[in-house]
Amino acid sequence: MSYEFDWSSIPGALPFLWVGMKITLEITLTAIAVGIVWGTLLAMMRLSASPLLSWFAAGYINLFRSIPLLMVLLWFFLIVPRLLEGMLGLAPGSDMRLASAMVGFALFESAYYAEIIRAGIQSVPRGQVAAAYALGMSYGQAMRLVVLPQAFRNMVPLLLTQAIILFQDTSLVYVSALADFFGAAYKVGDRDGRLVELLLFAGAVYFVICYSASLLVKYFRKKVSA
């Protein structure tokens, strides 16, 4: 007996799916912003002449790059609510799923952004760094004014590619029952008995967004290499 597709549940579910998409985008954008800032600091520490800073950054990066993302999210889902309840005096049982997901993704992605940024920094000719020192710049000034602007220009395609991967990975927040876009689609499909249709629709939306973003990556890659 063949399966009969029925897409009638999708139009009525669009408002609920849009709420889920906003959660997905909120997690993605927060993780990108925090990941790039913290990843830049980690990359600078990794390249620092201070053994203590270099070892700390290397340990952090290797730790998060060696642990599955799903396990990291579970850790933060269990740990972050307890910390926030103690630090902010929140009532026990407060819904901290979104905050836990943001913290988990941000800290996890920072390790990957740090390696991308470190490679970008090392791609800048050392002669320019020497010239900056010759002009009397400090290490921080040389990085901020000379190295990082050129490095980020070279890194744009890789940073965007990592952002696409991050957007796809946000679907893993289902482990905390957070209704992101994928979770919302699953709930509607399960409620209406049209799980196949809703998951196919969700997959199509992910494909359109990620494929469009990949075209943007190709555009920036051509622009950088030109």
Buried (B, 14 or more C-beta within 10 A) or exposed (E): EEEEEEEEBBEEBEEBBEBBBEBBBBBBBBBBEBBBEBBBBBBBBBBBEEEEBBEBBBEBBEEBEEEEBEEBBBEBBEEBBEEBBEEEEEEEEEEBBBBBBBBBBBBBBBBBBBBBBBBBBEEBEEEEBEEBBEEEBEBEBBBEEBBBEBBBEBBBBBBBBBBBEBBBBBBBBBBBEBBBBBBBBBBBBEEBEBBEBBBBBBEEBBEEBBEEBEEBBEEBBEEEEE
